[in-house]
């Protein structure tokens, strides 16, 4: 059977146009900035204060929810005396395209007369992505006595009253660059 050349060229051009139109939305969505995700290793610093901590966000498959693990590196002050602090643990979840919320905990440990929990620290807050690898985080710090955990699960009980009103701190967090 004989096929005309214009019909073949027209079919090829129509197929190419369909492929380009189908790909256009994907190209428009990925404008080079990439999607913000809860992932990676981070260093947090409080501007104008000698406070610094580091943490790692381990995401689920979507990158919209992550577990947190970290440590205080410099200058953390508690209203309740303790000899040392434990690592930070927590969870975060994206609440918008460039926002997230988190909740984290750690414990102050006193060594005398025997090692024991001196306080339970809680930080709840909001994350605002300002650029790839840069976030501004508002922390609401709460400090509880161990008696605020009557059921013994390691978490202050609902309605427990912190030792002092919440302390609000803003940090600028930078993601450790990939090699």
C-alpha positions as CSV (number, residue, x, y, z in Angstrom):
1,X,0.0,0.0,0.0
2,X,1.3,3.4,-0.9
3,X,1.5,6.1,1.9
4,X,1.9,9.7,1.0
5,X,4.9,11.5,2.4
6,X,2.9,14.5,3.7
7,X,0.7,12.1,5.8
8,X,3.8,10.5,7.4
9,X,5.4,13.8,8.1
10,X,2.1,15.1,9.6
11,X,1.8,12.0,11.8
12,X,5.3,12.4,13.0
13,X,4.9,16.1,13.8
14,X,1.6,15.4,15.6
15,X,3.2,12.7,17.7
16,X,6.1,15.0,18.5
17,X,3.8,17.8,19.5
18,X,1.8,15.5,21.7
19,X,5.0,14.4,23.5
20,X,6.1,18.0,24.0
21,X,2.7,19.1,25.3
22,X,2.6,16.1,27.7
23,X,6.1,17.0,29.0
24,X,5.4,20.7,29.3
25,X,3.6,20.6,32.7
26,X,6.5,18.5,34.2
27,X,9.0,21.1,32.9
28,X,7.0,24.0,34.3
29,X,6.7,22.4,37.7
30,X,10.4,21.7,38.0
31,X,11.7,25.3,37.5
32,X,15.1,24.3,38.8
33,X,14.4,25.1,42.4
34,X,13.2,21.7,43.3
35,X,10.6,20.8,45.9
36,X,11.2,21.4,49.6
37,X,11.5,18.2,51.6
38,X,12.2,17.2,55.2
39,X,15.6,15.5,54.7
40,X,19.3,15.8,55.2
41,X,21.8,16.9,57.8
42,X,21.4,20.4,59.3
43,X,23.3,22.9,61.5
44,X,21.1,25.3,63.5
45,X,22.4,28.6,64.8
46,X,20.6,31.4,66.8
47,X,21.7,34.8,65.4
48,X,23.4,36.9,68.0
49,X,23.6,34.1,70.6
50,X,26.1,31.4,71.3
51,X,23.6,28.6,70.6
52,X,24.2,25.9,68.0
53,X,22.8,22.4,67.4
54,X,22.9,19.8,64.6
55,X,20.4,17.3,63.5
56,X,19.5,14.8,60.8
57,X,16.1,14.5,59.2
58,X,15.3,10.9,58.0
59,X,12.3,11.2,55.6
60,X,9.6,8.8,54.6
61,X,9.3,8.1,50.9
62,X,7.4,11.3,50.2
63,X,9.8,13.6,51.9
64,X,6.8,15.3,53.6
65,X,7.3,13.5,57.0
66,X,10.6,12.8,58.8
67,X,12.1,11.7,62.0
68,X,14.7,13.9,63.7
69,X,17.8,13.0,65.6
70,X,20.4,15.5,66.8
71,X,22.5,17.0,69.5
72,X,23.1,20.3,71.1
73,X,26.7,21.4,70.2
74,X,27.1,24.8,72.0
75,X,25.5,26.9,74.7
76,X,22.2,25.3,75.6
77,X,20.9,26.6,79.0
78,X,18.2,24.9,81.0
79,X,16.3,26.5,84.0
80,X,16.7,23.1,85.7
81,X,20.3,22.1,86.6
82,X,21.6,18.9,84.9
83,X,25.0,17.4,84.2
84,X,24.3,16.6,80.6
85,X,21.7,16.4,77.9
86,X,20.6,13.5,75.8
87,X,20.3,13.6,72.0
88,X,17.3,15.3,70.5
89,X,14.6,13.1,69.0
90,X,11.5,14.2,67.2
91,X,9.2,14.2,64.2
92,X,8.4,16.8,61.5
93,X,5.7,17.1,58.8
94,X,5.2,19.5,55.9
95,X,2.2,21.7,56.3
96,X,2.5,23.6,53.0
97,X,4.7,24.0,50.0
98,X,7.4,25.8,52.0
99,X,6.3,25.2,55.7
100,X,6.5,22.5,58.2
101,X,5.9,21.9,61.9
102,X,7.9,19.8,64.3
103,X,8.0,18.4,67.8
104,X,11.2,17.2,69.6
105,X,12.3,16.1,73.0
106,X,15.4,15.4,75.0
107,X,16.3,14.9,78.7
108,X,18.6,16.6,81.1
109,X,20.5,13.9,83.1
110,X,21.9,14.4,86.6
111,X,24.6,12.0,87.7
112,X,24.3,12.4,91.5
113,X,23.5,10.5,93.6
114,X,22.8,8.1,90.7
115,X,22.0,8.9,87.0
116,X,18.4,10.1,86.7
117,X,16.3,12.4,84.6
118,X,16.4,16.0,86.0
119,X,14.1,17.5,83.4
120,X,12.2,16.7,80.1
121,X,12.9,19.3,77.4
122,X,10.3,19.8,74.6
123,X,10.6,22.0,71.5
124,X,7.6,22.5,69.3
125,X,7.7,24.8,66.4
126,X,7.4,25.9,62.8
127,X,9.8,25.7,59.9
128,X,9.8,28.1,56.9
129,X,11.9,27.1,53.9
130,X,13.5,30.3,52.6
131,X,15.8,28.7,49.9
132,X,17.1,25.3,49.0
133,X,19.2,24.3,52.0
134,X,18.1,27.2,54.3
135,X,15.3,27.4,56.8
136,X,14.1,29.7,59.5
137,X,12.8,27.8,62.5
138,X,10.7,29.2,65.4
139,X,11.2,27.1,68.5
140,X,8.9,27.1,71.6
141,X,11.0,25.5,74.3
142,X,9.3,23.9,77.4
143,X,11.0,22.4,80.4
144,X,9.2,19.9,82.7
145,X,10.1,18.2,85.9
146,X,10.1,14.4,85.7
147,X,6.9,14.4,87.8
148,X,5.1,15.9,84.8
149,X,5.3,12.3,83.4
150,X,3.1,10.5,85.9
151,X,2.5,7.5,83.5
152,X,6.2,7.0,83.0
153,X,6.2,6.9,79.2
154,X,9.0,9.6,78.9
155,X,6.6,12.3,77.6
156,X,5.0,15.0,79.7
157,X,1.4,14.2,80.3
158,X,-1.4,16.2,78.7
159,X,-2.1,19.3,80.8
160,X,1.3,19.1,82.5
161,X,2.6,22.6,83.4
162,X,6.2,23.5,82.4
163,X,8.6,24.9,85.0
164,X,8.7,28.3,83.3
165,X,6.6,29.8,80.5
166,X,7.8,28.8,77.0
167,X,11.0,30.3,75.7
168,X,10.7,31.3,72.0
169,X,13.9,31.2,70.0
170,X,14.4,31.6,66.2
171,X,17.2,29.8,64.5
172,X,18.7,29.9,61.0
173,X,19.4,26.4,59.9
174,X,21.7,25.4,57.0
175,X,21.7,22.0,55.3
176,X,25.1,20.4,55.1
177,X,25.9,20.3,51.3
178,X,26.0,17.0,49.5
179,X,29.5,16.0,48.2
